[in-house]
Each structure stands twice: as C-alpha cells, then as structure tokens.
Amino acid sequence: MFDLVAHDKAGERILLQCAQRRSEELGKRVRLYKNNTDYRGHSYGCHDNYLMRRDVPFEYVKQALIPFNVTRQLFAGAGKVGIETEEGLVEPGRFQISQRADFFAVEASVDTMHRRPLVNTRDEPHADPSRYRRLHGIVGDANMSEYATALKIGTTALVLECIEKGVVPESWQLKDPVGAIRAVSHDPTLRTTLAWADGKEIAPLEVQRGYLALAQRHCDRSDPDVEWVLGEWELTLDLLARDPYALVGKVDWITKKWLLEMFVEEEGVPWEDPWLRSLDLQYHDIDLEESLFYALQQEGHVTRLIDEKAVQQAVQSPPPDTRAYLRGEIVRRFGDRLASAQWDALTFAVDGRRMRFSLEDLVEPDEVRPWIALLKTAPNVEQFLAEAERY
C-alpha cells in the first residue's frame, strides 16, 4: 500500500521536473495542478485500476460496487469551491466534497469523457484475460494527501475482495445512484440521506460502515496492509461522525475547507469571490514551493505515510517484486536487442527472428520473483529466452 503511495508521489515529482524543464525552454512559468476541474465545465479524472477474477459476473460487480463508489468521497474527496455542470459554474460560492461528482450521468458504460459512468466497463487487464478482468475506476478525485490516497485505494481493494467472495448483499442498491453521488458531495455537513431501491433511507456514513463490516469479517487480517486499512477506515468514519476537523491533514476536502474558512474569516470575503477558487486551485499545485497543500505539509499540518527518500526511490525504480521491475531490468540489460515493449509482452530481435517474452501471467509477487532470479544469472538475452521457453 505504501509503495503505491510513494509511486503516486513519484509521478508528481517527475511531472514537476518536466514542468521546470519546459519553463526553461519557453522562458515563462509552466504550472501543473493535480486536480479534476477547470471551472469551465471540463473534468479530467484520476483513475484507479484493479485486477479482479474473471469469473465474477460483471452485473454483480457493478451492483455491489455502486453504493461504495457513491460514498467513498466522504474520505477520498478533494473538495471544491463551486457547483459545476458541463456548461460551467452554476453555484460559484458553494463548497462541496468532491471535484468529480457533478460530472457523472449514468450507472455503467465504457465512456470516460462524456456521459461518465459510476462504474466504467473498460476491460483491458494487461494480464491473462481468461483469469482476470480489469476494473477501471473513474469516480475518484486526485488526492494530494498520502493518507487519503492510501485509504481510497485500500478500501476499494477490500470491497472488491468482498465482491469476489460474493458477500455483498444484492439488496444494497440505491434508488438513484447518479443523484446520490451529487447529493453526498453537495452536503459537507454530512446530514443528507440516501434512498435504497426499496425506499428505506440511509446515511452515507452508514453505507460505508456496512462495507467496513463486511471487510472486517471476510478479508485477510494477517496482512499488515489490510489491518492498516481496516483500522484507519473505521477511525476515519468515526471521526467524520463526531469531529470531522480532527481529519485536517488527512482528508483533502476537510483540510481544504478548514484552510479556506480561515481565509474567509481573516479577509472578510464572500465564498463567491474568485479569490477562493484561485486558492482552491493553488492547493493542488505540485510545486513543493508554491502549493498550499505542501505549505501545510512543511508546517506540520499534514499526516505523512512515507518520506521523501521513498518518493525519490520510486522515481527511479518500481517495487522489486513486480513485473514492472522485471520489465525495467530486462530493458536495462537487453535494451539493444529489444524490438518492442508492451504492458503484457517484450519482443526481441534474436538471430533474425522475433522472440516474444510474455508478461501476462506475472501478476503476483510469487510469480515474478523466479524470473527476476533467472534474469540475474542469464549472461545474455539468448540464454534468458532459452530458459524462458523451458518454463
């Protein structure tokens, strides 16, 4: 889990280097923001992807996941000043929980740019398609907080494990999921309720507590990452219920709201003032010297899960038990013989022939480690591929 957080932050650092180089070339400042909206009706996603078992019926996946997706923003929302549609701002001074919630139109589809779905049906597993499907999540906000990123991805992974085990009740269906995701986002007081398909009302926090209870019963608690997610998930829901501002520095939308409320009080400006939207954007600047988020981090207001050394390590190298690491090491050693590289395969030019090394089955660490060991002992690409053919 913390490897994932480190690589997410590594992506910021790499893009910052790109922006700085481009600034030097142009002779003017290039800024990059890790957010999801431009206040002119355009939204761009922060996608999270998961491998799932192929044999789980997709209709059940969709049905079981939607209530979680609708309410995950309670701790994963990035916060935003203004209510927006594809036509632009409609309520410029109203603070909401999520930057993405205003832009969803249907329950499920393959689209990502128009009529966005709560569950995306794109299925490109980059692995053995007979074993795996790819769940392509597009409902999430881009988080600055390491804590929010870890909780967002960790809780989703546990919910998907529950779905694979078939323990999410089929009765967990919202009456109006698209309206519900907006209703949750538009109410930072957390007082709104949602309607199940049978007409019963439920608070968004209670929806999350339902999924948490399932994960506590059915997920492997011997895994330290799982235990961390379960503990922090429960703590976060409890704090959202009794003291949301205790989550300043952990949950982005609460941190941003706290910061902007102080500014409004000190400056005496209304929430409709464009200055507030400018500060909202500045929160998401990835420049460590310019970002309001990183200013809070430097002042000790932000909870960190990793240190900068881990981020810089992630800039240079994938986790050492992943196929990304194996692929990178193969390219480093045998790049001069490489004809093409894809997510799921590497193709080499060997003695006038094209030889393909498949990565499709190399998903779990235990599946990857033997190949890393083989690569370390192979003197050349011919020997490596010859050994690969014997497996």
Secondary structure, DSSP 4 states (H G I P E B T S, - for coil): -HHHHHHHHHHHHHHHHHHHHHHHHHTS----B--SB-SSS-B----EEEEEETTS-HHHHHHHHHHHHHHTHHHH---EEEEEETTEEEEEEEEES-SSGGGEEEEEES-SSSSEEEEE-----SS-TTTEEEEEE--PPPPS-HHHHHHHHHHHHHHHHHHHTT-S-TT--BS-HHHHHHHHHT-TT----EEBTTS-EE-HHHHHHHHHHHHHHHS-TTSHHHHHHHHHHHHHHHHHHH-GGGGTTTSHHHHHHHHHHHHHHHHT--TTSHHHHHHHHHHTB--TTT-HHHHHHHTT-S--SS-HHHHHHHHH---TTSHHHHHHHHHHHHGGGEEEE-SSEEEEEETTEEEEEE-TT--SHHHHHHHHHHHHH-SSHHHHHHHHHH-
